[in-house]
Amino acid sequence: MEYKVPDMSCGHCKASIEEAISTAGGTAKVDLENRRVSIDGLDPARAEAAIREAGFSPEPA
Protein backbone atom coordinates (compact mmCIF):
# COMPACT_ATOMS: atom_id res chain seq x y z
CA MET A 1 0.00 0.00 0.00
CA GLU A 2 1.12 3.54 -0.59
CA TYR A 3 0.43 6.77 1.26
CA LYS A 4 0.97 10.43 0.53
CA VAL A 5 2.44 12.15 3.58
CA PRO A 6 2.38 15.88 2.80
CA ASP A 7 3.84 16.92 6.16
CA MET A 8 6.99 14.78 5.69
CA SER A 9 9.78 17.14 4.68
CA CYS A 10 13.23 16.03 5.85
CA GLY A 11 15.53 13.14 6.66
CA HIS A 12 14.37 13.12 10.28
CA CYS A 13 10.76 12.72 9.10
CA LYS A 14 11.82 9.84 6.86
CA ALA A 15 13.65 8.11 9.71
CA SER A 16 10.70 8.59 12.08
CA ILE A 17 8.28 6.96 9.66
CA GLU A 18 10.65 4.10 8.85
CA GLU A 19 11.13 3.41 12.57
CA ALA A 20 7.38 3.56 13.28
CA ILE A 21 6.59 1.09 10.51
CA SER A 22 9.44 -1.21 11.52
CA THR A 23 8.29 -1.18 15.15
CA ALA A 24 4.78 -2.11 13.98
CA GLY A 25 6.23 -5.10 12.10
CA GLY A 26 6.35 -3.84 8.52
CA THR A 27 8.83 -2.31 6.11
CA ALA A 28 8.66 1.15 4.58
CA LYS A 29 10.15 2.56 1.39
CA VAL A 30 10.13 6.34 1.68
CA ASP A 31 10.23 8.67 -1.33
CA LEU A 32 10.97 11.95 0.42
CA GLU A 33 11.03 14.04 -2.78
CA ASN A 34 7.47 13.03 -3.70
CA ARG A 35 6.35 12.66 -0.07
CA ARG A 36 5.16 9.09 -0.51
CA VAL A 37 5.60 5.99 1.61
CA SER A 38 5.16 2.42 0.35
CA ILE A 39 4.52 -0.12 3.09
CA ASP A 40 4.75 -3.92 3.11
CA GLY A 41 3.88 -6.37 5.85
CA LEU A 42 1.09 -4.46 7.61
CA ASP A 43 -2.64 -4.17 7.07
CA PRO A 44 -3.72 -0.68 5.95
CA ALA A 45 -5.30 0.32 9.27
CA ARG A 46 -2.17 -0.59 11.26
CA ALA A 47 0.14 1.11 8.74
CA GLU A 48 -1.87 4.33 8.85
CA ALA A 49 -2.03 4.22 12.65
CA ALA A 50 1.75 3.78 12.89
CA ILE A 51 2.36 6.82 10.67
CA ARG A 52 -0.12 8.89 12.70
CA GLU A 53 1.52 7.77 15.95
CA ALA A 54 4.82 9.06 14.55
CA GLY A 55 3.18 12.49 14.19
CA PHE A 56 2.29 12.59 10.51
CA SER A 57 -0.92 12.79 8.46
CA PRO A 58 -1.02 9.98 5.87
CA GLU A 59 -3.47 10.00 2.97
CA PRO A 60 -4.10 6.96 0.75
CA ALA A 61 -2.24 7.43 -2.55
N, C-alpha and C positions, 0 to 999 in steps of 0.2 A: 504494500500500500504506500501511497505517497501523499505527503502533506505540504501545503504552502505554509511557511512560517514567516509572515511579514515583519515581525519584530526581532528576527534573528539578524544580527548585523556584523558580528566580529568573530574572531577565533575563540574567544571565551564562550560566546553563545554556542558555537559549534560543539565545543568540548562539553558543555553542560548538557546539551541534548544527547550527545553520544553516550555520556555517562548515565543519564536517566534511562535511556532505552536499554543499555547493557544491564543495569541494575534490575530492570523489569524482566530481563531474560531474552531480549531480542538483540538485533544488530541494526545499526543505522548507517546509511550512506548519506552524508550531508553535502549538498551543493550550495555553498554559502553565497556564491555570486547570484544565483537565481532564487535563493531563499526557499529551497525545497529540501525535504527529508524523505528518503525512501527507507522503509522499515520492513524487516523480515523477522519472523519468529514470534510475533505477538498478534493477538486479535486486535481489530481496529479500536475497540473501546479502551483496551489497556494501553495501546500505543498512544492514543490521544491523551489519556489521563497522565501518562508518564511525561509527555511534553508539557502539559499544563502544570504539573507538579514542579517542573524545572523552571517555571515562570514565564512560559511562552504561550502564544495563542495560535494553535494549529488550525488550519482549514483544509478540508479534503481537496486534493488537487485533481 
